[in-house]
Amino acid sequence: FWAFWESRESVMPDTAKLWIATIALAVGLADVHSFSHALAPRAISREAGLPFAMAPCWVLRDVRMSAPTAAGSPSRGLDIFYELASRAGLGIGPRVTTPILQREILEALAPHGDPAQRVPASVAERVDALCEQLEARSPVSKPATRGIQALEGRWRVRYSNAPPPSNGALGPFVGEAYQLVNVDSQTYSNQLVLLGGLLDVTLQADFTPSSDTSLRVAFRTLTLSLGGLSLPPVQFPAGTERTWLLTFTDDDFRVVRAGVDGGKSTVRDVGLIPKGEGEAADSYLFVLTRAPKLLPASAGDGAVAQLKAELLAACEGTRRGAGADAAAVRAVGDAMLRLAEAAQQRDSASSDLLLGGWDIAWTTEAELLALTDKGFLGLACEGASQTISRASDGTYRLDNSIDFDGGYLRVGSTCEPSAIGNKVNFRFESCEAKWKDVKVPLPPVGAGWFEVMYIDDEIRCCRDSRGDLQVCTRRK
C-alpha cells in the first residue's frame, strides 16, 4: 500500500484514497481486539451519529499513537488517513498526538521567556487548554504511588502562574528554575539561579503520597547563596504544605497542578497575595521538562583516558603535592584543565558519582599538606580523605579526615550540591583532633565551595573558593 500510495497519490480521487488508507490502516493496526471493539454499531450509531458505512472513518479518529512516524508503519497510515478525511470534509481535524501537544505548549510560551513571564491572559488560557488535552493522555498510571519513579531526576520549570519565586522570578530578576526530585528519600529541591549564578535560592522539601495521583509536600528550609557562600538556612513554619496533582508525566515532560489546600502560606500570611488565593489544590499550573543529565566521560574514552593517565602521572612522586615545585604545580593544573575541557561535563555537582569515599592524591592546600607531609605532633600521616554522603532526608554531608599513626583530625560539614552547574557549597559544623588517647574538640570555622571540574567512577578534580586545586581518587 505504501508504495502504491507514493506512486498514485497525485492522480487518485480523494474518496478512493480515503477507503484504501482506512483498509490499509485497519490491517496494520497491532491491537486487533481494540479495533474491532471500536467498530461496534452501538458506538457508531449512538456516539457518532454516522451511517455504518462511515464507521472506519469515525472510529479511527480516536486512535492515538505517539511514536515517531516511520515509513511503512501504522502510524504513517494514520497520518495519511487524517489528511484524507480532512480533505473529504468529514469534520475530522488534523491528528493530535502527545508530542504535538507538548510542542504547542512550549511554542506558545516561547515568546515570553524561559521560564515564561508576564504571559498574556489569552496565551495562559491556551496553554491551560492544551495542558488539559495533554493530561487526558498521561501514560503513567498512578504517578504518586506505583509510577512515582517517573518523577526521579532533574527538571526545568518552563512556566508557572504561581507566585514568585516558584515561577522563576525574584523581584525584577528572572533566573533558571530547576527541580531535583529524589524518589528514594521522598525529597526534592527547587533551585532558582539568578544573575548568572551570583545568587542562588534553594528550597528543600519532602513529600508523601496522598492518593495515587497526588502528593502532599512540606517545605522545610530556604537557603540563599551569594557568590558561592551559603547563608544559614531559614526554617519554614510547621504546616507550610502544598498539594501536587500529578496530572501528566512522561519521560521528558510534566504537568503539575498545585495549591495550598489547607496548608500555611507565608506569602499569603504577609499580604503579598490576597487571602484565599491559591487555596484550591489545582490553583496553579506548572509545566516542566526534563533537564539534561550529566553524561560523564567514560574512563574508556580514548582521549579522556589518555588525559587522565597524564594527570595521574603528573601527580606521582609529589607527596600529595607537598614536594611539587612551581613547574610541577603548573603541570598538574594544566593537565586538570585539559581533562575538563575534553570532557565538557555539565551539572556535575548533581551527579551521584559525587557520593562515596575519596582519597586525596594531590592538592595545593597548604594547611592540609603541612599535616600530611610533616605529621601531627610526632604522629606520621597515614592518609587524607573525603567522604560525601546523602541522608535519607536528602541532605548532604562532607566529612574530611586526616589519619595519623595514633590520631586523626576530622572536620564535618553540611554541603549542598547545586542542581545546575558544577559547584558544591559547604559549611563547617564540627571539628575534632585526636592525639594518642587525647581527644580535643575544636571550633568549626568557615564556609566555602568547590567546583567539580571533572568526575567519573575513578577520579575527581576540583577547584575551591580559595583557588586551591585537588585531585582525588575513589576509595576502593
C-alpha positions in Angstrom: 0.0 0.0 0.0 2.8 2.4 0.9 4.5 2.1 -2.5 1.1 2.3 -4.2 0.3 5.5 -2.3 3.6 7.1 -3.3 3.0 6.4 -6.9 -0.7 7.2 -7.2 -1.3 9.9 -4.7 -1.4 12.7 -7.2 -3.9 11.1 -9.5 -6.2 9.0 -7.4 -9.6 10.5 -6.3 -9.7 11.5 -2.7 -12.6 9.2 -1.9 -10.7 6.2 -3.2 -7.6 7.3 -1.3 -9.6 7.5 1.9 -11.0 4.0 1.7 -7.7 2.5 0.7 -6.0 4.3 3.6 -8.6 3.1 6.0 -8.4 -0.6 4.9 -4.6 -0.5 5.0 -4.5 1.1 8.4 -7.0 -1.4 9.8 -4.9 -4.3 8.6 -1.7 -2.8 10.0 -3.1 -2.0 13.5 -1.5 -4.2 16.1 -4.3 -4.2 18.6 -7.0 -6.0 16.5 -9.3 -6.6 19.5 -9.5 -2.9 20.4 -10.0 -2.0 16.7 -12.9 -4.5 16.3 -14.5 -3.4 19.5 -14.4 0.2 18.4 -16.3 -0.8 15.3 -19.3 -1.9 17.3 -22.5 -0.5 15.7 -23.7 0.7 19.1 -20.7 3.0 19.5 -21.1 4.3 15.9 -24.8 5.0 16.0 -25.0 6.5 19.4 -21.8 8.4 19.7 -21.0 9.3 16.1 -24.5 9.6 14.6 -23.0 8.4 11.3 -24.2 5.7 8.9 -22.5 2.3 9.4 -20.7 2.7 6.1 -18.7 5.6 7.5 -17.6 3.5 10.6 -13.9 3.2 9.8 -13.6 7.0 9.3 -15.2 7.7 12.7 -13.5 5.2 15.0 -10.1 5.8 13.6 -10.4 9.4 14.8 -9.8 8.3 18.3 -6.8 6.0 17.6 -3.7 7.6 19.3 -0.1 6.8 18.6 2.7 8.9 20.0 5.7 7.1 18.5 7.6 8.8 15.7 6.0 8.1 12.3 8.2 5.8 10.1 7.7 4.7 6.6 5.6 1.6 6.4 4.2 1.9 9.9 0.5 2.1 11.0 1.3 5.5 12.5 2.2 6.7 9.0 -1.1 5.3 7.7 -2.9 7.1 10.4 -1.3 10.4 9.3 -2.5 9.7 5.7 -5.9 8.8 6.9 -6.3 12.1 8.8 -5.2 14.1 5.8 -7.6 12.4 3.5 -10.5 12.6 6.0 -9.9 16.3 6.4 -9.9 16.8 2.6 -13.1 14.9 2.3 -14.8 17.3 4.6 -15.8 14.8 7.3 -15.2 17.2 10.2 -12.1 15.2 11.4 -9.3 17.7 12.1 -5.6 17.0 11.9 -4.3 14.2 14.0 -3.2 15.4 17.5 -0.5 13.5 19.3 1.2 13.8 22.7 4.4 15.2 21.1 2.4 17.8 19.1 0.6 19.0 22.2 3.9 19.3 24.1 5.4 21.2 21.3 2.5 23.6 21.0 2.6 24.3 24.7 6.3 25.2 24.6 5.8 27.2 21.4 3.0 29.2 22.9 5.3 30.0 25.9 8.5 30.7 24.0 7.9 34.4 23.1 7.6 35.2 26.8 10.9 33.9 28.0 12.3 30.7 29.7 10.7 30.4 32.2 7.8 32.3 30.7 6.9 35.5 32.5 4.1 38.0 32.2 2.1 35.7 30.0 -1.0 37.4 28.5 -4.3 36.1 29.6 -5.1 34.7 26.2 -1.9 32.8 26.0 -2.3 31.5 29.6 -5.8 30.2 28.7 -4.5 28.5 25.5 -1.7 26.8 27.5 -4.1 25.7 30.1 -6.4 24.2 27.4 -3.5 22.4 25.7 -2.4 21.0 29.1 -5.9 19.7 29.7 -5.7 17.8 26.4 -2.3 16.5 27.4 -3.5 15.5 30.9 -6.1 13.2 29.3 -3.2 11.3 27.7 -0.8 10.8 30.7 0.9 7.4 30.1 1.9 6.9 33.8 -0.6 5.0 35.8 -0.8 6.0 39.5 2.0 8.6 39.2 2.2 9.2 43.0 2.5 5.6 44.0 3.2 2.8 41.6 4.5 5.1 38.9 6.4 7.5 41.1 9.8 6.6 39.7 8.9 8.6 36.7 9.5 11.8 38.8 13.1 10.9 39.6 15.7 13.3 38.4 16.2 16.9 37.4 13.5 19.0 35.8 13.4 22.6 34.4 10.4 24.8 35.2 9.3 26.3 31.8 6.2 28.1 33.1 4.1 28.6 36.2 1.4 31.0 37.2 2.3 30.5 40.9 3.7 33.5 42.9 7.5 34.2 42.9 9.9 32.5 43.3 8.0 29.4 42.2 7.5 31.0 38.7 11.3 31.5 38.2 11.4 35.2 39.2 12.6 37.1 42.3 11.6 40.8 42.2 12.8 42.2 38.9 15.2 39.3 38.2 14.3 36.2 36.2 16.5 33.1 36.5 16.8 29.5 35.7 14.4 27.4 37.8 15.0 23.7 38.4 13.5 20.9 40.5 15.6 18.0 41.6 13.5 15.0 42.8 14.9 12.2 44.9 12.2 9.5 45.0 14.0 7.1 47.4 14.3 9.8 50.1 10.9 11.4 49.2 12.6 14.8 49.0 13.0 17.5 46.4 14.7 20.8 46.0 13.6 23.8 44.0 16.6 25.9 42.8 16.4 29.3 41.3 19.7 30.6 39.8 19.9 34.3 39.2 22.4 36.8 37.9 24.5 34.2 36.1 24.9 32.1 39.2 25.8 35.0 41.6 22.6 34.5 43.6 21.1 31.1 44.3 17.8 30.4 46.1 17.2 26.8 47.1 14.0 25.4 48.7 14.2 22.0 50.4 11.1 20.0 50.9 9.8 16.4 51.3 6.7 14.7 50.1 4.4 11.8 50.8 1.7 10.3 48.5 -1.8 11.5 49.5 -3.5 9.4 46.7 -2.5 7.5 43.6 -2.3 10.8 41.6 -1.3 13.4 44.2 1.5 14.2 46.7 1.4 16.3 49.9 4.6 18.3 50.1 6.1 20.0 53.1 8.5 22.9 52.8 11.5 22.6 55.2 14.2 25.2 54.5 15.1 28.1 52.2 18.7 28.8 51.6 20.3 31.8 49.9 23.8 31.6 48.4 25.6 34.7 47.3 28.8 34.4 45.3 29.1 30.7 46.3 28.8 31.4 50.0 25.6 30.0 51.6 23.8 31.9 54.3 22.2 29.9 57.2 19.1 28.2 56.1 15.7 29.7 57.1 13.2 27.2 58.5 9.6 27.2 57.2 6.9 27.3 59.9 5.4 23.9 60.6 2.4 23.2 58.4 3.8 25.0 55.3 2.5 22.5 52.9 1.1 22.1 49.4 -0.8 19.5 47.3 0.7 18.5 44.0 -1.7 16.9 41.5 0.4 14.9 39.1 -1.8 15.3 36.0 0.7 14.4 33.3 4.1 12.7 33.5 6.2 11.0 30.9 10.0 10.6 30.4 10.6 14.2 29.4 7.5 16.3 30.2 5.5 17.0 33.3 2.3 19.0 34.1 1.6 19.6 37.8 -1.3 21.5 39.3 -0.8 22.6 42.8 -2.3 24.6 45.7 -2.1 25.4 49.4 -5.1 23.0 50.1 -5.3 23.8 53.8 -1.6 24.4 54.5 0.2 27.6 55.6 1.2 30.1 53.0 3.9 32.6 54.1 3.4 34.9 51.1 -0.4 35.0 51.8 0.1 35.5 55.5 2.3 38.6 55.0 -0.2 40.0 52.5 1.8 39.6 49.2 -1.1 37.7 47.7 -4.9 38.0 48.5 -6.4 35.9 51.2 -7.8 32.7 49.7 -5.7 32.8 46.6 -4.1 29.5 45.8 -6.2 27.6 48.3 -7.7 25.1 45.8 -5.5 22.0 45.1 -5.4 22.9 41.4 -4.9 26.7 41.8 -1.6 26.8 40.0 -0.2 25.3 36.8 3.4 24.1 36.4 5.0 23.0 33.1 8.3 21.2 33.4 10.7 19.5 31.0 13.5 17.0 31.7 16.8 18.8 32.2 19.9 17.4 30.6 21.6 14.8 32.6 25.3 14.7 33.3 26.9 12.3 30.9 30.3 11.8 32.4 33.0 10.8 30.0 33.8 7.1 30.4 37.2 6.0 31.7 37.4 4.1 28.5 37.0 7.1 26.1 40.3 7.3 24.3 41.1 11.0 24.6 39.8 11.2 28.2 41.7 8.1 29.2 44.9 9.5 27.9 44.5 12.8 29.6 43.6 11.1 32.9 46.8 9.0 32.6 48.8 12.1 32.0 47.2 13.9 35.0 47.9 11.0 37.4 51.4 10.7 36.1 52.0 14.4 36.9 50.7 13.8 40.5 53.1 10.9 41.2 56.1 11.4 43.3 55.0 14.8 44.7 53.9 13.6 48.2 50.3 14.7 47.5 51.7 18.0 46.2 54.0 18.9 49.2 57.1 18.1 47.1 55.9 19.8 43.9 57.8 22.9 42.7 56.1 25.7 40.7 56.7 23.9 37.4 55.1 20.7 38.8 52.1 22.6 40.1 51.6 24.2 36.7 51.9 20.8 35.0 49.2 19.3 37.2 47.0 22.4 36.9 47.3 22.3 33.1 46.5 18.6 33.0 43.4 19.2 35.0 42.2 21.9 32.6 42.9 19.8 29.5 40.9 17.0 31.0 38.0 19.2 32.0 37.9 20.9 28.5 38.0 17.5 26.8 35.2 16.0 28.8 32.9 19.1 28.8 30.8 17.8 31.7 27.7 19.8 32.6 26.0 19.9 36.0 28.5 17.5 37.6 27.6 18.7 41.1 24.2 16.9 40.9 25.7 13.6 39.8 25.5 10.6 42.1 29.1 10.0 41.1 30.0 12.6 43.7 28.9 10.3 46.5 31.3 8.0 48.3 34.8 7.9 49.7 37.7 9.8 48.1 41.4 9.7 48.8 43.3 12.9 48.3 46.0 12.2 45.7 47.2 15.7 45.1 46.4 19.2 46.3 47.7 22.8 46.6 46.0 23.4 50.0 48.9 24.4 52.3 47.3 23.6 55.6 46.5 20.1 54.6 49.9 19.5 53.0 51.7 20.6 56.2 49.9 17.9 58.2 50.2 15.1 55.6 53.9 15.8 55.0 55.1 16.7 58.5 52.7 14.7 60.6 50.9 15.8 63.8 53.0 16.3 66.9 55.2 13.4 66.0 52.5 11.2 64.6 53.1 10.2 60.9 50.3 10.7 58.4 48.7 7.6 57.0 46.2 9.2 54.6 43.8 12.0 53.8 40.3 11.5 52.5 36.9 12.9 52.0 33.5 11.2 52.3 30.4 12.7 50.6 27.1 11.2 51.6 23.4 11.8 51.2 21.0 11.0 54.1 17.5 9.6 53.8 16.0 13.1 54.1 18.0 14.3 51.1 20.6 16.3 53.0 24.3 16.0 52.1 27.4 15.8 54.3 31.1 16.3 53.5 33.5 14.8 56.0 37.2 15.4 55.8 39.7 13.2 57.6 43.5 13.2 58.0 44.6 10.0 59.7 47.8 9.6 61.6 49.5 6.7 63.3 47.7 7.1 66.7 45.5 10.0 65.9 43.4 12.0 63.5 41.9 15.4 62.5 38.3 15.3 61.3 36.2 18.1 60.0 32.5 17.7 59.4 30.4 19.9 57.1 27.0 20.1 55.6 27.1 20.5 51.8 24.6 21.5 49.1 25.4 20.4 45.5 23.9 22.8 43.0 21.1 21.3 40.8 22.7 23.2 37.9 26.4 24.0 37.4 29.4 22.3 39.0 29.6 24.0 42.4 29.1 22.3 45.8 28.6 24.7 48.7 29.7 23.6 52.2 29.6 24.9 55.8 31.8 23.5 58.6 29.9 22.3 61.6 32.2 20.1 63.6 36.0 19.6 64.2 37.9 17.1 66.4 41.5 16.2 66.8 42.9 13.1 68.5 46.5 12.6 69.6 47.1 9.1 71.0 44.4 8.9 73.8 43.6 12.6 73.9 40.6 13.9 72.0 40.1 17.7 71.7 37.0 19.3 70.1 37.9 22.4 68.0 35.6 25.2 66.9 34.5 24.7 63.3 35.1 27.9 61.3 34.2 28.9 57.8 32.2 28.1 54.7 33.0 27.9 51.0 32.5 26.0 47.8 34.3 23.7 45.4 33.8 23.3 41.7 33.8 19.8 40.2 36.0 20.2 37.1 35.8 16.6 36.2 34.4 13.4 37.7 34.0 9.8 36.8 33.9 6.5 38.7 37.7 6.7 39.3 38.8 10.3 39.9 37.5 13.7 40.8 39.2 17.1 40.0 38.2 20.2 41.9 39.0 23.9 42.4 37.7 25.6 45.5 36.7 29.1 46.6 40.3 29.9 47.6 41.7 28.9 44.3 43.3 25.6 45.6 43.3 22.6 43.3 42.6 19.0 44.3 42.8 15.6 42.6 41.0 12.7 44.4 40.9 9.0 43.6 37.9 6.9 44.5 38.5 4.7 47.5 38.3 1.1 46.5 
